[in-house]
Each structure stands twice: as C-alpha cells, then as structure tokens.
Amino acid sequence: LFIRAIASYTAELARLYTPDRVMQFVGGFILLRFFNPAIIAPESLNMLPEGIIPNKQDRQNLIAITRLLQV
C-alpha cells in the first residue's frame, strides 16, 4: 500500500512534466529509491541474519546486479 501511494503521487507529478513517459518515470523512481538500495545494502534493511555483512566481492556483485536492472 505504501509503494502504491508513492507511485500514484509520483505519477501525478510526472504527468505535469512528462505526460508521455509517466510509467518510465514512476518505475525508475521506485527502482532507484527502494529496490536498488535494498539490493546494494541488504544489511541496512535487516534482510540478512544479524551480524552478517557482505564482503567486498559480494558487494561488487550486488552493485553489478543493480546496474543490470537499471538498463
């Protein structure tokens, strides 16, 4: 419900600036503000067991995944 409300509000604003690209605007906003941070830093959102932090190689792999999602 929270993401749906944000998407609705973002779509309203997007219609003012880019009426032909509303879905791309909303999708990009949600991806960049919610999903990418959760993928890059899962420990910050308590998505991993306590005390487990991805090492450098794992972090680079997570960053690569988010880059692929953005394309």
N, CA, C and O of each residue as an XYZ file, in Angstrom:
284
protein
N       0.828     -1.194      0.000
C       0.000      0.000      0.000
C       0.870      1.256      0.000
O       0.536      2.248     -0.648
N       1.976      1.210      0.721
C       2.871      2.359      0.806
C       3.470      2.685     -0.562
O       3.456      3.842     -0.983
N       3.988      1.689     -1.249
C       4.591      1.913     -2.561
C       3.526      2.335     -3.566
O       3.791      3.156     -4.445
N       2.341      1.788     -3.444
C       1.251      2.165     -4.349
C       0.901      3.643     -4.194
O       0.672      4.329     -5.189
N       0.859      4.132     -2.977
C       0.562      5.545     -2.740
C       1.664      6.433     -3.304
O       1.383      7.464     -3.916
N       2.903      6.038     -3.102
C       4.020      6.816     -3.631
C       3.997      6.807     -5.157
O       4.240      7.835     -5.789
N       3.704      5.651     -5.748
C       3.637      5.550     -7.207
C       2.528      6.436     -7.752
O       2.710      7.089     -8.779
N       1.409      6.468     -7.098
C       0.288      7.305     -7.540
C       0.650      8.780     -7.482
O       0.390      9.529     -8.424
N       1.240      9.187     -6.392
C       1.643     10.590     -6.246
C       2.717     10.955     -7.268
O       2.661     12.028     -7.869
N       3.687     10.074     -7.466
C       4.751     10.309     -8.442
C       4.178     10.395     -9.851
O       4.626     11.216    -10.652
N       3.201      9.564    -10.158
C       2.565      9.596    -11.476
C       1.842     10.921    -11.707
O       1.876     11.468    -12.809
N       1.192     11.431    -10.672
C       0.523     12.727    -10.810
C       1.519     13.818    -11.163
O       1.269     14.636    -12.049
N       2.643     13.828    -10.471
C       3.664     14.839    -10.751
C       4.318     14.611    -12.112
O       4.636     15.571    -12.815
N       4.518     13.366    -12.483
C       5.145     13.053    -13.767
C       4.276     13.523    -14.928
O       4.796     13.947    -15.960
N       2.970     13.452    -14.769
C       2.063     13.909    -15.830
C       2.235     15.394    -16.121
O       1.990     15.838    -17.243
N       2.654     16.164    -15.122
C       2.886     17.595    -15.323
C       4.114     17.854    -16.188
O       4.125     18.783    -16.996
N       5.148     17.031    -16.016
C       6.425     17.281    -16.681
C       6.650     16.412    -17.908
O       7.176     16.888    -18.914
N       6.265     15.164    -17.841
C       6.482     14.243    -18.959
C       5.244     13.369    -19.149
O       5.259     12.199    -18.768
N       4.182     13.908    -19.724
C       2.939     13.140    -19.834
C       3.062     11.885    -20.702
O       2.268     10.956    -20.553
N       4.037     11.845    -21.601
C       4.186     10.679    -22.469
C       5.079      9.594    -21.869
O       5.183      8.508    -22.439
N       5.724      9.862    -20.734
C       6.646      8.887    -20.137
C       6.376      8.669    -18.649
O       7.311      8.536    -17.860
N       5.133      8.634    -18.275
C       4.764      8.518    -16.863
C       5.229      7.193    -16.272
O       5.809      7.172    -15.187
N       4.983      6.092    -16.968
C       5.339      4.781    -16.418
C       6.853      4.618    -16.257
O       7.310      4.043    -15.269
N       7.628      5.116    -17.213
C       9.083      5.038    -17.090
C       9.562      5.873    -15.904
O      10.470      5.471    -15.176
N       8.948      7.027    -15.720
C       9.306      7.903    -14.616
C       9.023      7.239    -13.273
O       9.875      7.223    -12.385
N       7.828      6.698    -13.135
C       7.428      6.056    -11.874
C       8.279      4.809    -11.616
O       8.766      4.604    -10.504
N       8.452      3.984    -12.645
C       9.260      2.773    -12.486
C      10.691      3.085    -12.105
O      11.259      2.436    -11.227
N      11.276      4.070    -12.758
C      12.639      4.469    -12.428
C      12.766      5.001    -11.021
O      13.729      4.703    -10.315
N      11.786      5.792    -10.616
C      11.811      6.351     -9.264
C      11.769      5.239     -8.213
O      12.562      5.234     -7.273
N      10.849      4.312     -8.380
C      10.707      3.229     -7.400
C      11.943      2.334     -7.401
O      12.412      1.916     -6.343
N      12.465      2.045     -8.581
C      13.663      1.209     -8.673
C      14.836      1.880     -7.970
O      15.526      1.249     -7.169
N      15.064      3.161     -8.267
C      16.223      3.858     -7.714
C      16.094      4.170     -6.226
O      17.099      4.202     -5.516
N      14.881      4.398     -5.746
C      14.710      4.800     -4.349
C      14.427      3.652     -3.384
O      14.695      3.770     -2.189
N      13.890      2.546     -3.889
C      13.511      1.453     -2.991
C      14.269      0.156     -3.260
O      14.896     -0.397     -2.357
N      14.213     -0.329     -4.497
C      14.775     -1.649     -4.774
C      16.294     -1.660     -4.832
O      16.923     -2.545     -4.253
N      16.901     -0.689     -5.524
C      18.360     -0.683     -5.612
C      19.040     -0.559     -4.249
O      19.981     -1.306     -3.983
N      18.607      0.348     -3.378
C      19.243      0.390     -2.056
C      19.087     -0.922     -1.274
O      19.987     -1.320     -0.536
N      17.948     -1.583     -1.441
C      17.743     -2.858     -0.742
C      18.663     -3.940     -1.286
O      19.105     -4.812     -0.538
N      18.954     -3.890     -2.574
C      19.852     -4.890     -3.170
C      21.297     -4.596     -2.800
O      22.044     -5.510     -2.451
N      21.700     -3.340     -2.870
C      23.095     -2.974     -2.607
C      23.459     -3.163     -1.137
O      24.553     -3.637     -0.830
N      22.567     -2.802     -0.235
C      22.879     -2.860      1.198
C      21.779     -3.605      1.956
O      21.028     -2.990      2.712
N      21.676     -4.919      1.762
C      20.596     -5.663      2.434
C      20.720     -5.670      3.957
O      19.725     -5.850      4.659
N      21.920     -5.478      4.463
C      22.089     -5.483      5.919
C      21.475     -4.239      6.556
O      21.083     -4.275      7.722
N      21.385     -3.146      5.810
C      20.808     -1.919      6.367
C      19.299     -2.038      6.569
O      18.722     -1.303      7.370
N      18.662     -2.952      5.854
C      17.222     -3.165      5.994
C      16.895     -4.466      6.721
O      15.766     -4.954      6.664
N      17.892     -5.021      7.403
C      17.739     -6.258      8.166
C      17.238     -7.417      7.310
O      16.408     -8.211      7.753
N      17.744     -7.510      6.087
C      17.366     -8.604      5.194
C      18.301     -9.802      5.339
O      18.040    -10.870      4.784
N      19.380     -9.624      6.080
C      20.338    -10.698      6.339
C      20.319    -11.044      7.824
O      19.914    -10.222      8.646
N      20.753    -12.255      8.173
C      20.855    -12.575      9.606
C      21.780    -11.584     10.312
O      22.724    -11.064      9.718
N      21.497    -11.338     11.561
C      22.253    -10.343     12.321
C      23.740    -10.686     12.345
O      24.128    -11.835     12.557
N      24.546     -9.680     12.128
C      25.991     -9.844     12.164
C      26.619    -10.230     10.835
O      27.844    -10.247     10.723
N      25.819    -10.539      9.832
C      26.368    -10.918      8.528
C      26.368     -9.690      7.627
O      25.339     -9.048      7.416
N      27.551     -9.383      7.101
C      27.716     -8.253      6.198
C      28.408     -8.772      4.942
O      29.396     -9.499      5.045
N      27.909     -8.414      3.756
C      28.555     -8.880      2.527
C      30.003     -8.397      2.439
O      30.315     -7.257      2.783
N      30.881     -9.291      1.969
C      32.277     -8.885      1.802
C      32.424     -8.042      0.537
O      31.437     -7.763     -0.143
N      33.647     -7.640      0.226
C      33.880     -6.732     -0.897
C      33.410     -7.331     -2.225
O      32.772     -6.643     -3.021
N      33.717     -8.590     -2.465
C      33.311     -9.230     -3.721
C      31.788     -9.367     -3.808
O      31.200     -9.138     -4.864
N      31.166     -9.734     -2.711
C      29.700     -9.827     -2.694
C      29.068     -8.469     -2.982
O      28.096     -8.375     -3.731
N      29.624     -7.422     -2.385
C      29.099     -6.068     -2.585
C      29.237     -5.656     -4.052
O      28.328     -5.047     -4.617
N      30.377     -5.989     -4.669
C      30.556     -5.668     -6.086
C      29.553     -6.412     -6.956
O      29.053     -5.865     -7.939
N      29.258     -7.657     -6.595
C      28.251     -8.421     -7.338
C      26.856     -7.806     -7.184
O      26.092     -7.752     -8.148
N      26.526     -7.347     -5.985
C      25.233     -6.709     -5.761
C      25.117     -5.406     -6.553
O      24.057     -5.094     -7.096
N      26.202     -4.657     -6.614
C      26.213     -3.423     -7.401
C      26.032     -3.744     -8.877
O      25.305     -3.042     -9.580
N      26.687     -4.803     -9.355
C      26.541     -5.205    -10.758
C      25.096     -5.593    -11.075
O      24.597     -5.294    -12.160
N      24.431     -6.251    -10.141
C      23.032     -6.628    -10.341
C      22.164     -5.380    -10.481
O      21.301     -5.319    -11.356
N      22.391     -4.387     -9.624
C      21.575     -3.169     -9.721
C      21.841     -2.421    -11.017
O      20.933     -1.818    -11.588
N      23.068     -2.460    -11.476
C      23.381     -1.819    -12.764
C      22.648     -2.503    -13.899
O      22.150     -1.840    -14.810
N      22.577     -3.824    -13.852
C      21.844     -4.555    -14.882
C      20.366     -4.229    -14.845
O      19.731     -4.118    -15.894
N      19.812     -4.076    -13.661
C      18.398     -3.749    -13.542
C      18.064     -2.363    -14.080
O      16.950     -2.122    -14.544
N      19.029     -1.458    -14.015
C      18.793     -0.086    -14.460
C      18.807      0.059    -15.978
O      18.293      1.043    -16.511
N      19.373     -0.882    -16.655
C      19.485     -0.760    -18.130
C      18.169     -0.937    -18.798
O      18.084     -0.865    -20.024
